[in-house]
C-alpha cells in the first residue's frame, strides 16, 4: 500500500508540471503576439492616416479642377 501512494504522488506532480509548462507557453505566445501586433497596429494606423491625407488632397484637387470648368 505504501508503494501505491508513492507511485501516485509523482504522477500528480508531473501533471502539475505539464499544466505549468502549458500555461507558461500560453503566456509566452500571448506576449510575443502582443509585442508583434502593437508595432504593426501603429504602422497600420499611420498608413491609413497617410492614405486619408492623400485621398483628401486628390479629392480637393478634383473638386478645384471641376469647379474651374463650370
C-alpha positions in Angstrom: 0.0 0.0 0.0 2.9 2.4 0.7 4.2 1.7 -2.8 0.8 2.7 -4.3 0.8 6.0 -2.5 4.4 6.7 -3.6 3.7 5.8 -7.2 0.6 8.1 -7.4 2.4 11.1 -6.0 4.9 11.6 -8.8 2.1 11.4 -11.4 0.3 14.3 -9.8 3.4 16.5 -9.7 4.1 15.5 -13.3 0.6 16.7 -14.3 1.2 19.9 -12.4 4.4 20.5 -14.3 2.7 19.9 -17.6 -0.1 22.3 -16.7 2.5 24.9 -15.5 4.5 24.5 -18.7 1.4 24.8 -20.9 0.4 28.0 -19.0 4.0 29.4 -19.5 3.8 28.6 -23.2 0.5 30.4 -23.5 1.7 33.4 -21.6 4.8 33.4 -23.8 2.8 33.2 -27.0 0.5 35.9 -25.8 3.4 38.2 -25.0 5.0 37.5 -28.4 1.8 38.3 -30.2 1.3 41.5 -28.2 4.8 42.6 -28.8 4.4 41.9 -32.6 0.9 43.3 -33.1 1.4 46.5 -31.2 4.0 48.0 -33.6 2.1 46.6 -36.6 -1.1 48.3 -35.4 0.8 51.6 -35.1 2.2 51.2 -38.6 -1.2 50.4 -39.9 -2.8 53.4 -38.2 -0.1 55.7 -39.6 -0.5 54.2 -43.1 -4.3 54.7 -43.0 -3.8 58.2 -41.8 -1.4 58.9 -44.7 -3.8 57.4 -47.2 -6.6 59.5 -45.8 -4.5 62.6 -46.3 -3.6 61.7 -49.8 -7.2 60.9 -50.7 -8.3 64.2 -49.3 -5.7 66.0 -51.4 -6.8 64.1 -54.5 -10.4 64.9 -53.9 -9.6 68.6 -53.2 -7.6 68.7 -56.5 -10.5 67.2 -58.4 -13.0 69.5 -56.8 -11.0 72.6 -57.7 -10.4 71.3 -61.2 -14.1 70.6 -61.8 -15.1 73.8 -60.1 -13.0 75.9 -62.5 -14.5 74.3 -65.6 -18.0 75.3 -64.7 
